[in-house]
Structures are given as C-alpha cells and as structure tokens.
Amino acid sequence: MTGRVTFVGAGPGAPDLLTLRAVEALRRADVVVWARSLVDPAILEHAQEGAELVPSDERTHEEIVEIYARARRDSLEVARVHSGDPTVYGALHEQLAACRALGLAIEIVPGVSSVSAAAVALGQELTIPDVSQTLIYTRRPTRTSMPANEQLVELARHGTTLVLFLSVRRPRELQADLMEGGYTAETPCAVVYRASWPDELVVRCELKDLATSIKSNRITTQALVLVGPALGDASCAGRSHVYDPGYGHRYRRLGRPDRYRDKAPKP
C-alpha cells in the first residue's frame, strides 16, 4: 500500500446526486479534502467516523499536495471532493501530476455535471433534432486567460447551444461577445444559479436582455449561462430517429417489429 487519492465528483449540489462509487470512496477515506464553498456539507455524512475533514477553499495547491505527500508516507486513503464533475473546470490536471510524481495510486470518480442539473431545472433536452445537435462548453476570460483559438466570439459563430461556466461577472461584455458572434438579439437564453440546490434560481430571457437579467437578479457566481435555439420553443422540431417506426436497426427491423422483442441484447 502506497497511499491513494480518489478525486470524487460530488455533483452539482444536491447530496442525493452523489454516485454509489462516490459514496464508497468517502466511506473508505482517512482524509476528506472537500470544496467547502461549492459542495453541500451533507456529503460528509458518508465519511467514516474519525476521518480528517479538510476544507480546500482555505488551502493553496501546495498545501493540498502536502496532504497527498502525507498520504504517500503514511499509506492513507484521501478523498478529494470536487463540485460537479472533476474533469471539467476542476483544477484537476496539476493535482494528478503531483500525485503521479509522489507515486500515489489515483482514482477519478465522475460526478453529475452542473450542465445536466441545469437542463433538469429548465425541464428540457439540450440536443434537439433539427434544432441543435452540438453543445459547446466554454467560459469567458477573466483572471484565467483563454487560448487564442477559443475566443467566445468565434465559438458563437457556430450558432449552436453554448454553455458558459464562470462567466456571469461581466454580463454586458458576455452579451456583446455573443451578439458579435452572430446570435440574434432574440436568441433564447437561460441563467441557472446553483442548479439542484434549495435556493436554485432559473432566469429565462432573450439575448438582448441577458445582461440586465443577470444584474437585476444579482447573480455574480455559481451560475451557468446557456444560449442557443434549443432553449426556445421546440414544438416544431423533428423526432429522434431511434424510436421512429420508420427507422430500423439491429433490434427492430422494418416490417418485423416483433423479431427482437423480449430478447436481451448480447453483451
């Protein structure tokens, strides 16, 4: 045993959105390092009695790596709990590098994304036939810069569904970039604050009112902005092909609807 660090996705907020694998990682951990400002403390109920609980929001990267070094030295299990899914805007890559340099065993437990929780809050699918079949996850540059080929204006030119993380602090600039990229003033938008939390807030508006809507609701953090035609009225959209009676596949042949009924697919 050389010690292990398990990076646990805690999901968007609601503690009952933890996966079974995440719960197991918490139960076996000697040390739980958790993002206190973003993760519901109720998840700590799954930690074993006597586990060391360390809030990460008051630690630097170097201080957290010191905990990983102790785990290597003392053969400890560490659960490093991130909000949402740790592989998306999770400050994960530098921690993985540190753990590998220390010779620690590593595991990553995926979490329910805040994007999924936002779609649930909106009560709709984000990929709709004949409307939008592409999702782009991105952010505006603030204290973190963006690669030259990932400027929001250029991404907006695709006209598909954009999901913006960490981008509500400068709403007027956000709105201007989206319109410069080609979205019309009437493009439907949504802002979802703290998706799945008890104080969740959903704001729908057209793009021309996006900045005003964000400011009037005093949303400055922990919110996703979604933009694109899929957020509007999709009543005239096409149907998904997979369940259409005119669409055949290996489990449902055209003209022979009962051929594969009650037969389990082969692994």
Backbone as CSV, one residue per row, in Angstrom:
resi,resn,N_x,N_y,N_z,CA_x,CA_y,CA_z,C_x,C_y,C_z
1,MET,0.850,-1.195,0.000,0.000,0.000,0.000,0.881,1.239,0.000
2,THR,0.692,2.111,-0.987,1.497,3.326,-1.078,0.673,4.581,-0.872
3,GLY,-0.591,4.444,-0.509,-1.475,5.589,-0.403,-2.251,5.781,-1.682
4,ARG,-3.427,6.361,-1.553,-4.290,6.573,-2.715,-5.015,7.901,-2.582
5,VAL,-5.160,8.593,-3.694,-6.007,9.783,-3.760,-7.116,9.505,-4.759
6,THR,-8.352,9.646,-4.306,-9.513,9.474,-5.173,-10.165,10.827,-5.368
7,PHE,-10.216,11.272,-6.604,-10.860,12.539,-6.934,-12.342,12.261,-7.173
8,VAL,-13.169,12.814,-6.308,-14.589,12.467,-6.257,-15.426,13.617,-6.803
9,GLY,-16.229,13.333,-7.813,-17.191,14.316,-8.290,-18.421,14.295,-7.407
10,ALA,-18.676,15.408,-6.720,-19.800,15.474,-5.782,-21.107,15.855,-6.457
11,GLY,-21.056,16.151,-7.766,-22.268,16.572,-8.449,-22.529,18.054,-8.269
12,PRO,-23.646,18.539,-8.777,-23.890,19.979,-8.825,-24.283,20.614,-7.508
13,GLY,-24.712,19.820,-6.534,-25.129,20.424,-5.272,-25.932,19.484,-4.407
14,ALA,-27.058,18.998,-4.911,-27.921,18.127,-4.123,-27.153,16.886,-3.669
15,PRO,-27.097,16.608,-2.373,-26.285,15.482,-1.897,-26.767,14.128,-2.377
16,ASP,-28.046,14.014,-2.755,-28.530,12.718,-3.236,-28.177,12.481,-4.708
17,LEU,-27.418,13.400,-5.314,-26.896,13.166,-6.661,-25.490,12.579,-6.638
18,LEU,-24.965,12.273,-5.471,-23.712,11.529,-5.382,-23.895,10.150,-6.010
19,THR,-22.895,9.654,-6.702,-22.961,8.297,-7.229,-22.622,7.303,-6.116
20,LEU,-22.992,6.037,-6.335,-22.644,4.994,-5.369,-21.131,4.861,-5.235
21,ARG,-20.413,5.044,-6.332,-18.959,4.953,-6.294,-18.363,6.089,-5.465
22,ALA,-18.973,7.277,-5.562,-18.507,8.407,-4.759,-18.720,8.147,-3.274
23,VAL,-19.863,7.588,-2.936,-20.152,7.269,-1.536,-19.135,6.274,-0.992
24,GLU,-18.818,5.260,-1.782,-17.839,4.267,-1.343,-16.464,4.904,-1.121
25,ALA,-16.068,5.810,-1.998,-14.779,6.491,-1.836,-14.749,7.303,-0.544
26,LEU,-15.855,7.949,-0.211,-15.918,8.722,1.029,-15.862,7.806,2.244
27,ARG,-16.509,6.664,2.159,-16.562,5.752,3.308,-15.199,5.168,3.656
28,ARG,-14.353,4.985,2.676,-13.061,4.351,2.961,-11.934,5.363,3.200
29,ALA,-12.219,6.669,3.061,-11.165,7.684,3.141,-10.733,7.952,4.586
30,ASP,-9.425,8.042,4.766,-8.884,8.501,6.055,-8.911,10.024,6.133
31,VAL,-8.769,10.669,4.984,-8.774,12.133,4.899,-9.732,12.537,3.784
32,VAL,-10.617,13.488,4.061,-11.521,14.030,3.049,-11.187,15.498,2.850
33,VAL,-10.709,15.830,1.664,-10.435,17.219,1.299,-11.578,17.657,0.404
34,TRP,-12.346,18.646,0.864,-13.573,18.965,0.135,-13.701,20.455,-0.139
35,ALA,-14.329,20.760,-1.278,-14.513,22.155,-1.697,-15.701,22.742,-0.939
36,ARG,-15.430,23.250,0.259,-16.493,23.680,1.171,-17.404,24.748,0.587
37,SER,-16.865,25.633,-0.225,-17.670,26.733,-0.763,-18.605,26.284,-1.881
38,LEU,-18.413,25.061,-2.396,-19.181,24.610,-3.561,-19.905,23.295,-3.351
39,VAL,-19.602,22.587,-2.266,-20.150,21.255,-2.033,-20.998,21.265,-0.764
40,ASP,-22.165,20.640,-0.830,-23.069,20.569,0.315,-22.393,19.768,1.440
41,PRO,-22.339,20.309,2.662,-21.697,19.572,3.757,-22.386,18.255,4.091
42,ALA,-23.614,18.050,3.606,-24.312,16.791,3.871,-23.579,15.588,3.299
43,ILE,-22.719,15.810,2.302,-21.988,14.677,1.725,-21.018,14.085,2.742
44,LEU,-20.628,14.877,3.747,-19.679,14.386,4.744,-20.292,13.332,5.653
45,GLU,-21.613,13.183,5.612,-22.262,12.136,6.392,-21.809,10.746,5.953
46,HIS,-21.271,10.655,4.736,-20.807,9.364,4.228,-19.381,9.042,4.651
47,ALA,-18.678,10.018,5.226,-17.307,9.780,5.654,-17.288,8.897,6.895
48,GLN,-16.246,8.102,7.024,-16.147,7.223,8.191,-15.890,8.036,9.456
49,GLU,-16.309,7.489,10.587,-16.093,8.155,11.864,-14.600,8.315,12.111
50,GLY,-14.203,9.510,12.466,-12.804,9.782,12.749,-11.997,10.252,11.561
51,ALA,-12.631,10.304,10.382,-11.902,10.779,9.205,-11.517,12.245,9.396
52,GLU,-10.359,12.609,8.899,-9.907,14.004,8.942,-10.595,14.769,7.828
53,LEU,-11.253,15.878,8.165,-12.005,16.670,7.193,-11.269,17.986,6.967
54,VAL,-10.877,18.216,5.720,-10.062,19.388,5.387,-10.764,20.210,4.306
55,PRO,-11.228,21.427,4.621,-11.799,22.276,3.572,-10.704,22.798,2.644
56,SER,-10.927,22.649,1.347,-9.888,23.038,0.388,-9.893,24.524,0.075
57,ASP,-10.994,25.223,0.378,-11.077,26.627,-0.023,-10.129,27.528,0.763
58,GLU,-9.573,27.034,1.860,-8.616,27.844,2.618,-7.179,27.364,2.426
59,ARG,-6.977,26.455,1.467,-5.648,25.902,1.210,-5.177,26.271,-0.189
60,THR,-3.885,26.413,-0.344,-3.289,26.566,-1.670,-3.044,25.179,-2.264
61,HIS,-2.710,25.152,-3.544,-2.375,23.885,-4.188,-1.220,23.205,-3.459
62,GLU,-0.207,23.960,-3.090,0.957,23.390,-2.425,0.591,22.772,-1.074
63,GLU,-0.326,23.409,-0.362,-0.743,22.874,0.935,-1.535,21.585,0.777
64,ILE,-2.316,21.512,-0.283,-3.060,20.273,-0.536,-2.107,19.157,-0.943
65,VAL,-1.100,19.496,-1.734,-0.112,18.488,-2.130,0.631,17.956,-0.905
66,GLU,0.811,18.778,0.118,1.435,18.299,1.353,0.592,17.191,1.985
67,ILE,-0.732,17.308,1.873,-1.611,16.246,2.381,-1.410,14.978,1.564
68,TYR,-1.275,15.131,0.253,-1.029,13.962,-0.596,0.316,13.309,-0.258
69,ALA,1.313,14.123,0.053,2.618,13.581,0.428,2.514,12.788,1.721
70,ARG,1.713,13.273,2.651,1.500,12.537,3.902,0.778,11.226,3.643
71,ALA,-0.161,11.263,2.690,-0.860,10.035,2.323,0.111,9.003,1.765
72,ARG,1.071,9.449,0.987,2.084,8.543,0.436,2.968,7.988,1.547
73,ARG,3.345,8.845,2.463,4.256,8.444,3.535,3.584,7.492,4.534
74,ASP,2.280,7.770,4.844,1.591,7.008,5.891,0.574,6.016,5.338
75,SER,0.585,5.818,4.004,-0.340,4.867,3.356,-1.794,5.179,3.695
76,LEU,-2.186,6.415,3.448,-3.546,6.866,3.734,-4.392,6.892,2.462
77,GLU,-5.704,6.792,2.671,-6.683,6.989,1.598,-7.215,8.416,1.694
78,VAL,-7.104,9.170,0.611,-7.610,10.544,0.570,-8.736,10.627,-0.446
79,ALA,-9.855,11.218,-0.056,-10.927,11.546,-0.997,-10.876,13.045,-1.231
80,ARG,-10.542,13.433,-2.442,-10.501,14.862,-2.800,-11.792,15.175,-3.526
81,VAL,-12.698,15.882,-2.850,-14.060,16.068,-3.341,-14.183,17.389,-4.090
82,HIS,-14.589,17.280,-5.348,-14.805,18.440,-6.210,-16.299,18.598,-6.483
83,SER,-16.721,19.808,-6.750,-18.108,20.019,-7.172,-18.275,19.563,-8.620
84,GLY,-19.506,19.215,-8.982,-19.788,18.807,-10.356,-18.988,17.581,-10.746
85,ASP,-18.390,17.629,-11.924,-17.504,16.570,-12.387,-16.076,17.091,-12.328
86,PRO,-15.158,16.364,-11.699,-13.809,16.912,-11.512,-13.024,17.101,-12.800
87,THR,-13.460,16.478,-13.902,-12.704,16.589,-15.149,-13.066,17.824,-15.959
88,VAL,-14.024,18.622,-15.494,-14.422,19.845,-16.200,-14.254,21.035,-15.257
89,TYR,-13.326,21.923,-15.584,-13.022,23.089,-14.747,-12.804,22.670,-13.289
90,GLY,-12.051,21.605,-13.099,-11.859,21.062,-11.763,-10.473,21.255,-11.182
91,ALA,-9.596,22.038,-11.844,-8.214,22.194,-11.377,-7.592,20.832,-11.097
92,LEU,-7.882,19.894,-11.987,-7.509,18.500,-11.756,-6.119,18.157,-12.267
93,HIS,-5.737,18.703,-13.430,-4.533,18.198,-14.084,-3.280,18.405,-13.238
94,GLU,-3.193,19.548,-12.531,-1.991,19.787,-11.736,-1.951,18.886,-10.505
95,GLN,-3.121,18.506,-10.006,-3.161,17.585,-8.868,-2.777,16.167,-9.302
96,LEU,-3.242,15.767,-10.472,-2.854,14.452,-10.992,-1.339,14.372,-11.174
97,ALA,-0.757,15.438,-11.712,0.688,15.459,-11.922,1.428,15.325,-10.590
98,ALA,0.946,16.026,-9.560,1.591,15.964,-8.255,1.491,14.567,-7.656
99,CYS,0.316,13.941,-7.790,0.117,12.594,-7.238,0.996,11.574,-7.953
100,ARG,1.115,11.714,-9.264,1.960,10.779,-10.019,3.432,10.955,-9.652
101,ALA,3.821,12.199,-9.432,5.211,12.448,-9.035,5.513,11.853,-7.666
102,LEU,4.502,11.787,-6.797,4.664,11.220,-5.466,4.574,9.696,-5.468
103,GLY,4.134,9.119,-6.582,3.970,7.673,-6.648,2.699,7.166,-6.007
104,LEU,1.698,8.015,-5.909,0.418,7.641,-5.314,-0.470,6.915,-6.319
105,ALA,-1.283,5.991,-5.809,-2.349,5.427,-6.628,-3.414,6.502,-6.812
106,ILE,-4.046,6.507,-7.981,-5.016,7.548,-8.325,-6.297,6.899,-8.839
107,GLU,-7.413,7.470,-8.441,-8.711,7.089,-8.998,-9.513,8.358,-9.226
108,ILE,-10.300,8.386,-10.297,-11.192,9.516,-10.561,-12.620,8.990,-10.618
109,VAL,-13.483,9.563,-9.817,-14.893,9.180,-9.794,-15.697,10.291,-10.462
110,PRO,-16.310,10.024,-11.609,-17.057,11.087,-12.285,-18.259,11.525,-11.462
111,GLY,-18.660,12.765,-11.683,-19.818,13.300,-10.983,-20.864,13.815,-11.956
112,VAL,-22.083,13.961,-11.493,-23.145,14.559,-12.298,-22.769,16.002,-12.597
113,SER,-22.775,16.362,-13.860,-22.362,17.705,-14.246,-23.425,18.736,-13.888
114,SER,-22.979,19.945,-13.607,-23.917,21.049,-13.388,-24.717,21.347,-14.650
115,VAL,-24.169,20.993,-15.812,-24.922,21.184,-17.057,-26.160,20.298,-17.059
116,SER,-26.012,19.061,-16.633,-27.157,18.156,-16.552,-28.189,18.691,-15.569
117,ALA,-27.718,19.174,-14.416,-28.645,19.713,-13.427,-29.347,20.960,-13.945
118,ALA,-28.637,21.778,-14.716,-29.265,22.973,-15.292,-30.343,22.596,-16.293
119,ALA,-30.081,21.580,-17.122,-31.087,21.137,-18.080,-32.325,20.616,-17.363
120,VAL,-32.121,19.914,-16.247,-33.248,19.440,-15.446,-34.040,20.624,-14.901
121,ALA,-33.330,21.633,-14.415,-34.008,22.823,-13.897,-34.832,23.511,-14.983
122,LEU,-34.328,23.460,-16.224,-35.052,24.051,-17.347,-36.158,23.145,-17.862
123,GLY,-36.097,21.870,-17.489,-37.112,20.920,-17.904,-37.062,20.596,-19.378
124,GLN,-35.852,20.424,-19.923,-35.764,20.186,-21.355,-34.474,19.484,-21.736
125,GLU,-34.469,18.951,-22.954,-33.291,18.345,-23.539,-32.485,19.436,-24.238
126,LEU,-31.177,19.297,-24.230,-30.314,20.311,-24.841,-29.899,19.958,-26.267
127,THR,-30.116,18.723,-26.666,-29.818,18.301,-28.045,-31.127,17.880,-28.693
128,ILE,-31.612,18.697,-29.611,-32.934,18.505,-30.201,-32.790,18.329,-31.703
129,PRO,-33.368,17.261,-32.260,-33.260,17.035,-33.709,-33.716,18.244,-34.517
130,ASP,-32.940,18.558,-35.542,-33.220,19.654,-36.472,-33.101,21.041,-35.849
131,VAL,-32.707,21.110,-34.582,-32.550,22.409,-33.910,-31.098,22.601,-33.460
132,SER,-30.611,21.688,-32.632,-29.224,21.767,-32.165,-28.758,20.378,-31.767
133,GLN,-27.688,19.934,-32.381,-27.121,18.623,-32.077,-25.702,18.742,-31.499
134,THR,-25.321,19.952,-31.139,-23.961,20.192,-30.649,-24.008,21.077,-29.412
135,LEU,-23.241,20.691,-28.394,-23.065,21.514,-27.201,-21.615,21.985,-27.134
136,ILE,-21.425,23.243,-26.841,-20.086,23.784,-26.626,-20.008,24.272,-25.178
137,TYR,-19.071,23.705,-24.406,-18.814,24.174,-23.053,-17.620,25.122,-23.110
138,THR,-17.774,26.308,-22.563,-16.666,27.254,-22.582,-16.836,28.262,-21.457
139,ARG,-16.021,29.291,-21.491,-16.073,30.361,-20.495,-15.480,31.617,-21.107
140,ARG,-15.741,32.752,-20.483,-15.078,33.987,-20.887,-13.784,34.136,-20.092
141,PRO,-12.795,34.803,-20.669,-11.570,35.050,-19.903,-11.820,36.086,-18.817
142,THR,-11.392,35.780,-17.625,-11.430,36.760,-16.530,-10.018,36.776,-15.941
143,ARG,-9.833,36.169,-14.779,-8.483,36.031,-14.233,-7.752,34.866,-14.901
144,THR,-8.532,33.990,-15.545,-7.958,32.890,-16.305,-8.051,33.222,-17.780
145,SER,-6.928,33.183,-18.482,-6.937,33.520,-19.900,-7.500,32.366,-20.722
146,MET,-7.799,32.652,-21.990,-8.297,31.646,-22.918,-7.309,31.478,-24.061
147,PRO,-7.169,30.261,-24.595,-6.318,30.076,-25.775,-6.803,30.953,-26.931
148,ALA,-5.888,31.350,-27.778,-6.211,32.276,-28.864,-7.281,31.735,-29.800
149,ASN,-7.338,30.422,-29.970,-8.308,29.832,-30.900,-9.629,29.480,-30.233
150,GLU,-9.853,29.947,-28.997,-11.089,29.636,-28.286,-11.806,30.893,-27.812
151,GLN,-11.710,31.948,-28.584,-12.403,33.186,-28.222,-13.908,33.006,-28.374
152,LEU,-14.658,33.567,-27.449,-16.100,33.362,-27.412,-16.781,33.834,-28.682
153,VAL,-16.339,34.960,-29.246,-16.959,35.474,-30.475,-16.892,34.424,-31.582
154,GLU,-15.758,33.738,-31.702,-15.605,32.733,-32.755,-16.425,31.488,-32.457
155,LEU,-16.487,31.083,-31.210,-17.296,29.917,-30.856,-18.777,30.197,-31.087
156,ALA,-19.187,31.432,-30.850,-20.592,31.794,-31.036,-21.021,31.716,-32.494
157,ARG,-20.081,31.799,-33.412,-20.435,31.760,-34.834,-21.058,30.426,-35.243
158,HIS,-20.870,29.385,-34.455,-21.481,28.093,-34.771,-23.003,28.137,-34.617
159,GLY,-23.494,29.025,-33.781,-24.936,29.182,-33.625,-25.623,28.034,-32.923
160,THR,-24.879,27.173,-32.283,-25.456,26.028,-31.597,-25.657,26.362,-30.121
161,THR,-25.863,25.347,-29.281,-26.074,25.592,-27.865,-24.735,25.819,-27.172
162,LEU,-24.583,26.962,-26.559,-23.385,27.299,-25.789,-23.712,27.217,-24.303
163,VAL,-22.837,26.586,-23.556,-22.950,26.548,-22.101,-21.728,27.253,-21.535
164,LEU,-21.956,28.307,-20.801,-20.865,29.138,-20.292,-20.721,28.974,-18.792
165,PHE,-19.564,28.499,-18.391,-19.193,28.402,-16.990,-18.486,29.696,-16.577
166,LEU,-18.557,30.038,-15.313,-17.680,31.066,-14.730,-17.670,32.361,-15.537
167,SER,-18.858,32.782,-15.987,-18.890,33.896,-16.946,-19.926,34.963,-16.636
168,VAL,-20.429,35.037,-15.407,-21.512,35.979,-15.125,-21.039,37.286,-14.497
169,ARG,-19.761,37.431,-14.229,-19.308,38.633,-13.532,-19.293,39.869,-14.423
170,ARG,-19.170,39.686,-15.735,-19.186,40.818,-16.662,-20.264,40.570,-17.708
171,PRO,-21.516,40.681,-17.313,-22.609,40.268,-18.199,-22.746,41.112,-19.464
172,ARG,-22.424,42.400,-19.397,-22.544,43.231,-20.604,-21.532,42.784,-21.660
173,GLU,-20.310,42.492,-21.221,-19.294,42.021,-22.159,-19.667,40.654,-22.715
174,LEU,-20.232,39.806,-21.875,-20.691,38.490,-22.318,-21.750,38.631,-23.398
175,GLN,-22.727,39.457,-23.151,-23.802,39.671,-24.120,-23.246,40.232,-25.432
176,ALA,-22.350,41.175,-25.342,-21.769,41.782,-26.545,-21.000,40.762,-27.372
177,ASP,-20.240,39.908,-26.722,-19.480,38.880,-27.442,-20.407,37.922,-28.178
178,LEU,-21.472,37.513,-27.514,-22.399,36.566,-28.125,-23.094,37.173,-29.342
179,MET,-23.464,38.429,-29.245,-24.126,39.082,-30.373,-23.141,39.361,-31.503
180,GLU,-21.911,39.706,-31.166,-20.905,39.899,-32.206,-20.636,38.592,-32.944
181,GLY,-20.752,37.485,-32.226,-20.529,36.182,-32.836,-21.656,35.713,-33.744
182,GLY,-22.787,36.408,-33.721,-23.835,36.064,-34.660,-25.170,35.663,-34.083
183,TYR,-25.250,35.467,-32.774,-26.566,35.199,-32.192,-27.427,36.450,-32.304
184,THR,-28.676,36.280,-32.674,-29.571,37.427,-32.806,-30.003,37.924,-31.427
185,ALA,-30.541,39.118,-31.407,-30.998,39.694,-30.149,-32.113,38.874,-29.517
186,GLU,-32.846,38.104,-30.351,-33.974,37.314,-29.855,-33.585,35.887,-29.478
187,THR,-32.320,35.534,-29.586,-31.893,34.174,-29.243,-32.267,33.852,-27.800
188,PRO,-32.908,32.708,-27.562,-33.281,32.366,-26.185,-32.072,32.040,-25.323
189,CYS,-32.128,32.490,-24.077,-31.051,32.279,-23.116,-31.646,31.816,-21.787
190,ALA,-30.800,31.218,-20.967,-31.192,30.871,-19.609,-29.979,31.033,-18.702
191,VAL,-30.231,31.480,-17.503,-29.215,31.548,-16.467,-29.712,30.682,-15.313
192,VAL,-28.911,29.698,-14.931,-29.300,28.805,-13.835,-28.292,28.967,-12.703
193,TYR,-28.769,29.496,-11.603,-27.944,29.729,-10.424,-28.086,28.563,-9.456
194,ARG,-26.973,27.981,-9.034,-26.930,26.900,-8.046,-27.928,25.781,-8.390
195,ALA,-27.753,25.216,-9.554,-28.632,24.139,-10.003,-28.639,22.994,-8.997
196,SER,-29.820,22.548,-8.627,-30.116,21.428,-7.720,-30.002,21.790,-6.245
197,TRP,-29.575,23.018,-5.916,-29.549,23.454,-4.520,-30.940,23.938,-4.101
198,PRO,-31.220,24.036,-2.817,-32.538,24.536,-2.375,-32.836,25.955,-2.863
199,ASP,-31.800,26.778,-3.029,-32.010,28.157,-3.486,-31.792,28.315,-4.995
200,GLU,-31.931,27.228,-5.728,-31.796,27.275,-7.192,-32.666,28.380,-7.785
201,LEU,-32.123,29.066,-8.777,-32.852,30.126,-9.460,-32.673,29.946,-10.960
202,VAL,-33.782,29.998,-11.685,-33.758,29.888,-13.142,-34.305,31.180,-13.737
203,VAL,-33.516,31.786,-14.617,-33.926,33.018,-15.292,-33.886,32.762,-16.790
204,ARG,-34.999,32.981,-17.461,-35.060,32.862,-18.920,-35.232,34.255,-19.526
205,CYS,-34.575,34.460,-20.647,-34.683,35.756,-21.305,-34.202,35.622,-22.742
206,GLU,-34.362,36.700,-23.512,-33.744,36.771,-24.826,-32.353,37.397,-24.680
207,LEU,-31.516,37.162,-25.667,-30.129,37.610,-25.551,-30.033,39.112,-25.319
208,LYS,-30.900,39.881,-25.923,-30.834,41.335,-25.752,-31.060,41.759,-24.304
209,ASP,-31.643,40.872,-23.486,-31.923,41.187,-22.083,-31.023,40.406,-21.121
210,LEU,-30.019,39.709,-21.644,-29.219,38.827,-20.794,-28.492,39.594,-19.693
211,ALA,-27.778,40.647,-20.049,-27.008,41.392,-19.054,-27.917,41.984,-17.983
212,THR,-29.022,42.553,-18.408,-29.962,43.150,-17.453,-30.535,42.097,-16.519
213,SER,-30.845,40.919,-17.062,-31.426,39.849,-16.250,-30.442,39.347,-15.201
214,ILE,-29.178,39.205,-15.588,-28.166,38.755,-14.634,-27.974,39.787,-13.528
215,LYS,-27.892,41.056,-13.906,-27.646,42.106,-12.914,-28.857,42.319,-12.015
216,SER,-30.055,42.277,-12.571,-31.245,42.526,-11.762,-31.489,41.415,-10.741
217,ASN,-31.011,40.203,-11.054,-31.145,39.098,-10.107,-29.923,38.941,-9.214
218,ARG,-28.959,39.863,-9.361,-27.761,39.912,-8.520,-26.995,38.584,-8.544
219,ILE,-26.884,38.019,-9.713,-26.144,36.773,-9.880,-24.701,37.102,-10.230
220,THR,-23.788,36.706,-9.378,-22.378,37.025,-9.599,-21.471,35.796,-9.584
221,THR,-22.015,34.643,-9.235,-21.188,33.439,-9.142,-22.088,32.213,-9.157
222,GLN,-21.477,31.022,-9.283,-22.161,29.737,-9.206,-23.376,29.663,-10.129
223,ALA,-23.196,30.128,-11.357,-24.292,30.102,-12.312,-23.786,29.676,-13.681
224,LEU,-24.621,28.981,-14.415,-24.360,28.654,-15.809,-25.222,29.541,-16.692
225,VAL,-24.658,29.950,-17.820,-25.416,30.674,-18.835,-25.531,29.755,-20.043
226,LEU,-26.746,29.542,-20.508,-26.995,28.700,-21.677,-27.631,29.557,-22.753
227,VAL,-27.144,29.411,-23.964,-27.580,30.247,-25.085,-27.773,29.363,-26.306
228,GLY,-28.846,29.607,-27.058,-28.994,28.888,-28.313,-30.429,28.525,-28.627
229,PRO,-30.666,28.108,-29.852,-32.034,27.849,-30.308,-32.727,26.710,-29.583
230,ALA,-31.984,25.755,-29.027,-32.608,24.625,-28.329,-33.351,25.065,-27.075
231,LEU,-33.059,26.272,-26.575,-33.712,26.759,-25.367,-35.063,27.393,-25.644
232,GLY,-35.416,27.520,-26.915,-36.687,28.129,-27.270,-37.786,27.107,-27.454
233,ASP,-38.810,27.482,-28.180,-39.935,26.600,-28.447,-39.520,25.558,-29.476
234,ALA,-39.436,24.317,-29.040,-39.012,23.235,-29.931,-40.187,22.368,-30.378
235,SER,-41.397,22.918,-30.322,-42.579,22.123,-30.659,-42.601,21.701,-32.118
236,CYS,-41.873,22.418,-32.977,-41.842,22.070,-34.404,-40.598,21.269,-34.767
237,ALA,-39.821,20.861,-33.768,-38.590,20.125,-34.044,-38.895,18.721,-34.536
238,GLY,-37.919,18.116,-35.180,-38.075,16.744,-35.631,-38.004,15.765,-34.479
239,ARG,-38.429,14.529,-34.753,-38.362,13.473,-33.753,-36.992,12.812,-33.780
240,SER,-36.614,12.220,-32.643,-35.417,11.394,-32.612,-35.667,10.149,-33.457
241,HIS,-34.688,9.748,-34.246,-34.872,8.631,-35.161,-34.977,7.277,-34.482
242,VAL,-34.291,7.106,-33.368,-34.116,5.760,-32.828,-35.433,5.072,-32.481
243,TYR,-36.479,5.835,-32.127,-37.769,5.226,-31.789,-38.831,5.473,-32.848
244,ASP,-38.421,6.040,-33.973,-39.360,6.284,-35.067,-39.695,4.958,-35.749
245,PRO,-40.981,4.690,-36.032,-41.349,3.420,-36.673,-40.728,3.237,-38.049
246,GLY,-40.279,4.317,-38.672,-39.653,4.199,-39.984,-38.148,4.050,-39.941
247,TYR,-37.613,3.872,-38.721,-36.161,3.783,-38.549,-35.815,2.398,-38.012
248,GLY,-35.170,1.595,-38.825,-34.811,0.254,-38.414,-33.389,0.178,-37.893
249,HIS,-33.145,-0.785,-37.027,-31.788,-1.050,-36.540,-31.725,-2.511,-36.114
250,ARG,-30.636,-2.951,-35.532,-30.425,-4.381,-35.322,-31.375,-4.992,-34.306
251,TYR,-32.033,-4.180,-33.483,-33.008,-4.713,-32.542,-34.446,-4.513,-33.000
252,ARG,-34.648,-3.750,-34.069,-36.012,-3.540,-34.559,-35.963,-3.397,-36.065
253,ARG,-36.231,-4.474,-36.772,-36.195,-4.471,-38.222,-37.480,-3.878,-38.782
254,LEU,-37.363,-3.107,-39.842,-38.546,-2.561,-40.505,-39.397,-3.711,-41.035
255,GLY,-40.698,-3.653,-40.789,-41.611,-4.688,-41.279,-41.678,-5.900,-40.381
256,ARG,-40.800,-6.017,-39.390,-40.810,-7.162,-38.482,-40.621,-6.653,-37.048
257,PRO,-41.604,-5.912,-36.524,-41.438,-5.253,-35.224,-41.286,-6.214,-34.053
258,ASP,-41.741,-7.485,-34.192,-41.680,-8.411,-33.064,-40.439,-9.292,-33.082
259,ARG,-39.598,-9.130,-34.088,-38.489,-10.068,-34.270,-37.565,-10.137,-33.053
260,TYR,-37.301,-8.993,-32.439,-36.336,-8.985,-31.340,-36.998,-8.689,-29.994
261,ARG,-38.305,-8.679,-29.976,-38.991,-8.346,-28.717,-38.683,-9.415,-27.661
262,ASP,-38.465,-8.965,-26.432,-38.199,-9.830,-25.277,-36.880,-10.591,-25.384
263,LYS,-36.023,-10.202,-26.297,-34.719,-10.842,-26.405,-33.654,-9.872,-25.908
264,ALA,-32.937,-10.310,-24.914,-31.910,-9.433,-24.359,-30.768,-9.299,-25.344
265,PRO,-30.191,-8.107,-25.500,-29.049,-7.941,-26.408,-27.839,-8.708,-25.895
266,LYS,-27.056,-9.188,-26.838,-25.834,-9.867,-26.454,-24.823,-8.854,-25.925
267,PRO,-23.997,-9.275,-24.945,-23.010,-8.337,-24.395,-21.950,-8.000,-25.412
